[in-house]
Amino acid sequence: MNKITSFLISMGCLFTFSQCDMVENPNDETPIVPSSDYAKIAFLARITDGSSVWSLCTMDKSGGGLRKIVDKTVACQKPVCSHGRTKLLFTSVNFKTWTNPDNSVGMSSEYGLYIVNTDGTGLTLIDHVGPTEAAQFGHLAWSPDDRQIAYIKYSGEGFRKHDLILYNMTENTRQSLKTKGDICTMSFSPDGKYMAYCASTEACHSIYKMDISRGNSQLIIHNGSSPKWSPQGDKIVYSAQGSEGEAQLFIADSDGRNQKQLTFTVSPRRWPGWPPHGNQNPQWTPDGRKIVYVSWENAKPEIFIMNVDGSKQTRLTKAEYRDENPEITPDGQSVLFSSRRTDMMDFGIVMMSLDGSNQKVLSRSGNYPVVCK
């Protein structure tokens, strides 16, 4: 397996074609309060127009009114909704192929980082990677006041160069932030003053806390990745390697103290030589009391929920193939997720109550659901 293929697999972007002006912003200093109201669900879907690529679509929360909102092919990467629930941040991709004189096939790709209103208007290019550049966009995040965007840009041979970029939408400026090691993912603190990020070194993945205004970082968690702040900003939930090489979920204070392992279950080994899967992709409920996550406890990904102290771990879905990518609605009442229960080769969008009841298929084709207005 080459380095580029490994990178695409790690980003969740490897799929076969059979499958798978300035943005206006408020100038006042009032922080944006995350909206608990939502009317639509944005997601990636394959529109049945003869194509086999992903499009950015919306539907109403009952599953009707499916609409493709941008005329672009999107990368197999979760779109990110602003805290005000009115704008979407996403990556587009344009593949070009050709046949060389020796009949070998050449391919190039170019990527665009865009913002669009959830009704499809106001499409704005934030950054671009041309077909001659060896680069790709990684993890994306909105600041709590929706005035800044953080994103990771991979470049160079084998995508070895990792840059954390902060884009100010009001001033239309771009700033590269210095990180410790190669950054993988990041998360803004609820007050917008700090960023927790995962960076890799030759030894392991670790979690750092950055003071954004000063640009300095400090190591807070050794051996950890994918940090996510609690709604109150006092805790961080994250992934770390368990005793058998599997992913497990941990929690710590926002300064890295009082680290505690929350999950311990291990999936049976499905392939000899492969490390077992564990538990991953934690999502906080809006009140900060529970965590929804994906567990491989039963040899395939399913949605679970637990209390913030790790107690009462409960399976919410019983997957025939795969249930993953949970997204909790802003009112904390429901969970959206991607599922292969309707088609072994393609994802659909399912909604259920927070306790796992009232499961309903909203779309038979779709992945990476997010809630918006």
DADA-V796746 format. One record per residue. PSI is psi in whole degrees, 0 to 359 (999 if undefined). Layout:
{{PSI} {PSI}}
This chain:
{{126} {172} {323} {318} {318} {319} {315} {322} {316} {330} {356} {25} {2} {115} {155} {157} {346} {344} {247} {999} {150} {146} {130} {138} {151} {145} {354} {173} {10} {122} {148} {126} {124} {128} {135} {357} {143} {148} {340} {164} {125} {146} {170} {136} {158} {102} {138} {66} {20} {349} {167} {27} {164} {141} {153} {120} {165} {158} {163} {167} {355} {354} {357} {178} {37} {132} {132} {122} {345} {144} {59} {149} {129} {152} {155} {72} {140} {127} {155} {125} {143} {161} {333} {356} {21} {349} {151} {138} {127} {166} {131} {159} {141} {109} {138} {134} {156} {163} {124} {165} {331} {13} {5} {155} {128} {153} {140} {162} {148} {146} {147} {140} {120} {156} {142} {145} {154} {348} {4} {356} {168} {32} {124} {128} {127} {317} {160} {143} {118} {168} {341} {357} {136} {81} {163} {150} {142} {228} {143} {148} {145} {144} {157} {331} {4} {18} {345} {154} {134} {138} {158} {136} {119} {137} {175} {178} {126} {17} {42} {339} {123} {118} {134} {120} {135} {118} {123} {114} {332} {317} {354} {48} {155} {129} {131} {123} {137} {131} {163} {109} {191} {111} {143} {309} {163} {163} {129} {144} {154} {332} {356} {4} {335} {164} {128} {132} {154} {133} {145} {144} {186} {336} {308} {182} {140} {162} {131} {154} {122} {132} {108} {319} {326} {336} {7} {148} {149} {142} {126} {334} {117} {133} {76} {158} {171} {55} {143} {124} {147} {158} {329} {345} {6} {348} {159} {128} {143} {170} {148} {162} {132} {186} {335} {15} {1} {161} {134} {161} {139} {164} {149} {162} {161} {347} {6} {355} {165} {50} {136} {132} {132} {322} {152} {353} {148} {135} {144} {145} {123} {334} {131} {134} {345} {138} {147} {148} {158} {248} {141} {177} {57} {144} {127} {141} {154} {331} {357} {13} {338} {162} {125} {139} {173} {130} {141} {25} {326} {31} {9} {154} {130} {161} {130} {166} {149} {162} {162} {341} {4} {356} {164} {52} {120} {131} {128} {331} {154} {96} {136} {323} {292} {137} {123} {186} {54} {145} {118} {134} {153} {335} {355} {12} {336} {164} {128} {149} {163} {140} {145} {32} {337} {344} {120} {331} {356} {146} {154} {171} {129} {144} {145} {164} {163} {336} {5} {355} {171} {45} {130} {130} {120} {326} {134} {349} {125} {157} {159} {64} {142} {149} {145} {179} {999}}
